[in-house]
């Protein structure tokens, strides 16, 4: 046990060690040039963790490993639960049926497409394919983190998925404003997008919340309704992570049973309870019983805990484990990116026209 009398000191030292890295990542992410790139502390944290894992890992006491593992597992689940304070059910209602359907369609299709393409077309193993797909389908690095406990995947697989999310999410952040100003804004017919339509498109297809916020802000003279639609649709995708994880847990258990693999402990988790608690916290937040300034503080603490979890996962990522993967993750992520950009545009236009 990590907090047994014999291991308690080492575990606490490991947690404190991760917290120092997370604090540094938070400081770096707050620098103006880094903010302009839309990089969250979570991304900075995993990069720092990976650097540590491949350079200084052997210089720290082995006893600290318990604290690092605790940060990447237990603190992660706690942080995902309190991520619910970022969402209210009223926000989902505000976006309307068209925004909700775009979120639902893009999440479901991207998750299925990415998982299938990764395993069947490009030969990746299931965990990495699902993690990469969940990051693209829902909310980037936070979704990868939330999916990892359900799969019980190794740290390096999580790192691969996060790296794909960062790469293509960053490309999206620069591509979408160009698409809008050069094509969608001035085109006629099906290619034309109103500010609200483009906001729904952005929120329904871009990876990270920070990147969704950055896109409307980088378009000169963009109306407020574009930013509002983008953020609300994005947060609708975020709350869908809970039912997605529950369905994923049921699917894994069903698959294991059909394959006669009931002894595989990896598949025994059917309901990820932290996802259920996440919905409960979001529901509580929807009642507005807690003052907004307190909620803001909770969200800041939660971001720090998520950064700790991401940093700890990075610390378990050794480059030697990447051997043999080849370019399959890039091919899989590129396929999903193409679907998000092109398919997402078509889905948004069709859904908005119907509703």
C-alpha positions in Angstrom: 0.0 0.0 0.0 1.4 3.4 -1.0 0.5 5.0 2.4 1.5 2.1 4.7 3.9 3.2 7.5 6.9 1.9 5.6 6.1 3.6 2.3 4.2 6.8 3.5 7.3 9.1 3.5 8.4 8.0 0.0 4.8 8.3 -1.4 4.4 11.8 0.0 7.8 12.8 -1.4 6.8 11.5 -4.8 3.5 13.4 -4.7 5.4 16.6 -3.7 7.9 16.0 -6.5 5.1 15.8 -9.1 3.5 18.9 -7.6 6.7 20.9 -8.1 6.7 19.9 -11.8 3.0 20.8 -12.1 3.6 24.2 -10.5 6.4 24.9 -13.1 4.1 23.8 -15.9 1.4 26.1 -14.7 3.8 29.0 -14.5 5.1 28.3 -18.1 1.6 27.9 -19.5 0.7 31.4 -18.1 3.5 33.1 -20.0 2.2 35.3 -22.8 3.9 33.5 -25.7 2.7 30.1 -24.5 -0.8 31.4 -23.9 -0.9 32.6 -27.5 -0.2 29.1 -28.7 -3.2 27.8 -26.7 -1.1 25.3 -24.8 -2.6 24.2 -21.5 -0.7 23.4 -18.3 -1.7 19.7 -18.9 0.3 19.6 -22.2 3.3 21.4 -20.7 3.2 19.0 -17.7 3.3 15.9 -19.8 6.2 17.3 -21.9 8.1 18.0 -18.7 7.3 14.6 -17.3 8.5 12.8 -20.5 11.7 14.8 -20.4 12.3 13.7 -16.8 11.4 10.0 -17.7 14.1 9.9 -20.4 16.8 11.9 -18.7 16.8 12.1 -14.9 14.6 9.2 -14.0 17.4 7.1 -12.5 18.5 10.1 -10.3 15.5 10.1 -8.0 14.8 7.6 -5.2 12.8 4.5 -6.1 10.6 5.1 -3.0 9.1 8.1 -4.7 7.6 6.0 -7.5 4.6 5.2 -5.3 3.7 8.9 -5.1 4.2 9.4 -8.8 1.9 6.4 -9.5 -0.6 7.7 -7.0 -0.7 11.1 -8.8 -1.3 9.5 -12.2 -4.1 7.2 -11.0 -5.9 8.3 -7.9 -5.5 12.1 -8.2 -6.5 11.7 -11.8 -9.9 10.2 -10.9 -10.5 12.9 -8.3 -9.7 15.7 -10.7 -12.0 14.3 -13.4 -14.9 14.2 -10.9 -14.4 17.9 -10.1 -14.1 18.8 -13.8 -17.9 18.8 -13.5 -17.7 22.2 -11.9 -16.9 23.6 -15.4 -20.3 22.6 -16.8 -24.0 23.3 -16.2 -27.0 21.6 -17.8 -28.3 25.1 -18.6 -25.3 25.6 -21.0 -26.3 22.5 -22.9 -29.9 23.7 -23.1 -28.7 27.1 -24.4 -27.0 25.8 -27.4 -30.2 24.3 -28.9 -30.9 21.0 -30.5 -28.7 21.6 -33.5 -25.6 22.3 -31.4 -26.3 19.2 -29.2 -26.7 16.9 -32.2 -23.5 18.2 -33.9 -21.7 17.4 -30.6 -23.3 13.9 -30.3 -22.7 13.0 -34.0 -19.1 14.2 -34.1 -18.2 12.6 -30.8 -19.7 9.2 -31.7 -18.5 9.1 -35.3 -14.9 10.2 -34.4 -14.6 7.7 -31.6 -15.8 4.8 -33.8 -13.8 5.9 -36.8 -10.6 6.5 -34.9 -10.8 3.2 -33.0 -11.6 1.2 -36.2 -9.0 2.9 -38.4 -6.3 2.6 -35.8 -6.8 -1.2 -35.1 -8.1 -2.5 -38.5 -6.4 -0.3 -41.0 -3.1 0.8 -39.5 -2.5 -2.1 -37.1 -2.3 -0.3 -33.8 -3.3 -2.1 -30.6 -6.7 -1.4 -29.2 -5.7 0.8 -26.2 -3.7 3.3 -28.1 -6.4 3.5 -30.8 -9.2 4.2 -28.4 -7.2 6.7 -26.4 -6.2 8.6 -29.5 -9.8 8.5 -30.7 -11.3 9.7 -27.4 -8.9 12.7 -27.3 -10.0 13.8 -30.8 -13.7 13.0 -30.1 -14.2 14.8 -26.8 -11.9 17.3 -25.3 -8.3 16.6 -26.0 -5.8 15.7 -23.3 -8.5 15.7 -20.5 -10.5 13.1 -22.4 -7.4 10.9 -22.9 -6.8 11.2 -19.1 -10.3 10.2 -18.3 -10.3 7.2 -20.7 -7.0 5.8 -19.4 -8.4 4.4 -16.1 -11.2 2.6 -18.0 -8.7 0.9 -20.3 -6.0 0.7 -17.6 -3.5 1.5 -20.3 0.2 1.9 -19.9 1.6 5.5 -19.6 3.4 5.5 -22.9 0.1 4.8 -24.7 -1.5 7.8 -23.1 1.5 9.9 -24.1 1.1 8.9 -27.7 -2.6 9.8 -27.7 -1.9 13.2 -26.0 0.9 14.0 -28.5 -1.5 13.4 -31.4 -4.1 15.6 -29.8 -1.6 18.4 -29.3 -0.3 18.2 -32.8 -3.6 18.2 -34.7 -5.4 20.5 -32.2 -2.6 23.1 -32.7 -3.0 22.8 -36.5 -6.7 23.3 -36.1 -6.2 26.4 -34.1 -4.4 28.0 -37.0 -6.3 26.4 -39.9 -9.9 27.2 -38.9 -9.6 31.1 -38.8 -8.0 30.9 -42.3 -10.9 28.7 -43.6 -13.5 31.1 -42.2 -12.0 34.3 -43.5 -11.0 33.0 -46.9 -13.9 30.6 -47.6 -16.8 30.3 -45.3 -17.5 34.0 -44.6 -17.6 35.2 -48.2 -18.8 32.1 -50.0 -22.4 31.6 -51.1 -24.7 28.6 -51.0 -23.7 25.5 -49.0 -20.1 26.7 -48.3 -21.3 29.9 -46.6 -21.3 29.8 -42.8 -22.9 32.3 -40.5 -21.0 33.3 -37.3 -23.2 31.0 -35.2 -22.8 28.1 -37.6 -19.0 28.5 -37.6 -19.1 28.6 -33.8 -21.0 25.3 -33.6 -18.5 23.9 -36.2 -15.5 25.0 -34.1 -17.0 23.7 -30.8 -18.0 20.4 -32.4 -14.7 19.5 -34.0 -11.7 21.1 -32.4 -9.8 19.1 -29.7 -9.0 21.3 -26.6 -11.2 23.8 -24.8 -8.4 26.4 -24.9 -8.1 25.9 -28.7 -11.8 26.4 -29.1 -11.6 29.7 -27.2 -8.6 30.8 -29.2 -10.1 30.4 -32.7 -13.0 33.0 -32.5 -10.6 35.3 -30.6 -8.1 35.2 -33.5 -10.6 36.2 -36.1 -10.7 40.0 -36.4 -14.2 41.5 -35.7 -15.8 38.1 -35.0 -19.2 38.6 -33.3 -19.8 37.4 -29.7 -22.3 34.8 -30.8 -19.5 32.9 -32.6 -17.5 32.6 -29.4 -20.5 31.8 -27.3 -21.7 29.0 -29.6 -18.2 27.5 -29.9 -17.7 27.4 -26.1 -21.1 26.0 -25.2 -21.0 23.3 -27.9 -17.5 22.4 -26.7 -18.7 22.1 -23.1 -21.6 19.9 -24.3 -19.0 17.6 -25.8 -17.1 17.6 -22.5 -20.1 16.5 -20.4 -20.7 13.7 -22.9 -17.4 12.1 -21.7 -19.3 10.5 -18.8 -21.8 8.5 -20.9 -19.1 7.7 -23.4 -16.9 6.1 -20.7 -19.8 4.1 -19.3 -20.7 2.8 -22.7 -17.0 2.1 -23.3 -16.8 0.1 -20.1 -19.8 -2.0 -21.0 -18.4 -2.6 -24.5 -15.0 -3.8 -23.1 -16.7 -6.1 -20.7 -19.0 -7.5 -23.5 -16.0 -7.9 -25.9 -14.0 -9.8 -23.2 -17.0 -12.1 -22.6 -17.5 -12.9 -26.2 -13.8 -13.6 -26.6 -13.8 -15.9 -23.6 -11.5 -13.6 -21.8 -13.4 -13.2 -18.5 -10.2 -13.9 -16.5 -8.7 -10.7 -17.9 -8.9 -8.3 -15.0 -8.4 -5.4 -17.4 -11.9 -5.9 -18.7 -13.7 -6.4 -15.4 -14.5 -2.7 -14.9 -17.9 -2.1 -16.4 -19.0 1.2 -14.9 -16.3 3.9 -14.3 -17.8 5.4 -11.2 -15.8 8.6 -11.4 -17.6 9.3 -14.6 -21.0 9.0 -12.8 -19.7 11.2 -10.0 -18.6 13.7 -12.7 -22.3 13.9 -13.9 -23.4 14.4 -10.3 -21.0 17.3 -9.8 -22.1 18.9 -13.0 -25.7 18.5 -11.9 -24.9 20.1 -8.5 -23.1 22.9 -10.3 -26.2 23.5 -12.4 -28.1 24.4 -9.2 -25.7 27.4 -8.6 -25.6 26.8 -4.9 -21.9 27.7 -4.8 -20.7 31.3 -5.5 -19.0 31.8 -8.8 -15.8 33.0 -7.2 -15.6 29.8 -5.2 -16.3 27.7 -8.4 -13.5 29.6 -10.1 -11.1 28.6 -7.3 -12.2 25.0 -7.5 -11.6 25.0 -11.2 -8.1 26.4 -10.8 -7.3 23.8 -8.2 -8.7 21.1 -10.5 -6.6 22.3 -13.4 -3.5 21.9 -11.1 -4.5 18.4 -10.1 -5.1 17.4 -13.7 -1.6 18.9 -14.5 -0.2 16.7 -11.7 -1.8 13.7 -13.2 -0.6 14.4 -16.7 2.9 15.1 -15.4 2.9 11.8 -13.6 1.8 10.0 -16.7 4.6 11.7 -18.6 7.1 10.5 -16.0 6.1 6.9 -16.9 6.7 7.4 -20.6 10.1 6.0 -21.8 10.8 6.5 -25.5 12.1 2.9 -25.8 8.5 1.7 -25.4 7.5 3.5 -28.7 9.6 1.2 -30.8 7.5 -0.8 -33.3 4.6 1.6 -33.5 6.0 3.3 -36.6 3.7 6.0 -38.2 0.4 4.3 -37.3 -0.5 6.9 -34.7 0.1 9.7 -37.2 -1.9 8.0 -39.9 -4.8 7.4 -37.5 -4.8 10.9 -36.1 -4.6 12.4 -39.6 -7.7 10.3 -40.7 -9.6 11.6 -37.7 -8.4 15.2 -38.4 -9.7 15.0 -42.0 -13.0 13.7 -40.7 -13.3 16.5 -38.1 -12.5 19.2 -40.6 -14.4 18.0 -43.7 -17.0 15.7 -42.1 -17.6 18.1 -39.3 -18.4 20.9 -41.8 -20.9 18.8 -43.7 -22.6 17.5 -40.4 -22.8 21.1 -39.1 -24.4 22.5 -42.2 -26.9 19.7 -42.6 -27.9 19.7 -38.9 -28.3 23.4 -38.7 -30.4 23.5 -41.9 -32.7 20.8 -40.5 -33.2 22.4 -37.1 
